[in-house]
Amino acid sequence: MTSLPGGPRVVRASAMMPELERDLVDRYAAPSLAELDGVVPGVEVAVVGFGNGVTAEVMDRLPDLRAIVNFGVGYDANDVDEARRRGIPIANTPDVLDDCVADVAVGLVIDVMRGLSAADRFVRRGEWAGGSRFPLTRRVTGARVGILGLGRIGLAIARRLEGFDTVISYHSRNRRDDVQYAYATSPIELAASCDVLIVVTPGGPGTQGLVDAPVLTALGPDGFLVNVARGSVVDEDALVAALEDGRIAGAGLDVYAHEPRVPEALTGRDDVVLLPHVASGTVETRRAMADLVLDNVERFLSHGVLLTPVD
Ligand code: DGY
């Protein structure tokens, strides 16, 4: 294993697994690739995640690289096409984080519709004690929910929100025949028919800017946006403009286009809830993700195949 300042970045075939294990489990996250400069040749498996991926340039510098293991379900920070071209398989950590991400999505729906974080600030600022009234908010029970991307996490969100008697519709690249939810043929059609639009699509070039100004306008002045997917899926400038113009009612965000940078225009607004990309961030889930990373590395080093390869 190659150890760099801040911890190991890259695992070699001769990896000392217990050391990697300790590092991943202690951190509950793959460390960044920022200090890749100086990594010696001989690296065969790269463990990356949380916005850090293996680009073509990194691949050039790691001529012995044979596999990439992505700590996280979203692997869009890696140059997937280039990896495919070079025959380098990628694994991610599916399934184990679905519940925690779905929990946070529902939390954001409730928070932004009911103004919980804003109400908390209102109390702390002494405005309630000073005689002010907190404005009325919107009802979650019975709301129309649109889910953009009905994969495993989208389904986990839908199942939870069924408990709130919500009316669920969705748009995905492919229509599912195993659910009863109404299918919208486009993001704009979905946005026009819901009170809260929840973004759960994968990131990457195929979904870049999918939620753009027309989609936000279709959501309407009483509509809310929740994003637990990738910041790249939402046109952030269009989102800021839609909030400023009152074309949507509010937004709950766990992800941003240029993390950890959050647009300054959002930080002063009471109609947005801002989380620091923590939807999967529980001890239980990060431990399960770390285990899956290690199982993938181990399987690859011992059998030459990954346990949970991406398509
Ligand atoms: C993922 O797994 O892609 C998440 O964004 C990490 O929290």
Boltz pocket constraint, residues with backbone or C-beta under 6 A from the ligand:
constraints:
  - pocket:
      binder: B
      contacts: [[A, 50], [A, 71], [A, 72], [A, 73], [A, 74], [A, 75], [A, 93], [A, 97], [A, 228], [A, 229], [A, 277], [A, 278], [A, 279], [A, 280], [A, 281]]
      max_distance: 6.0
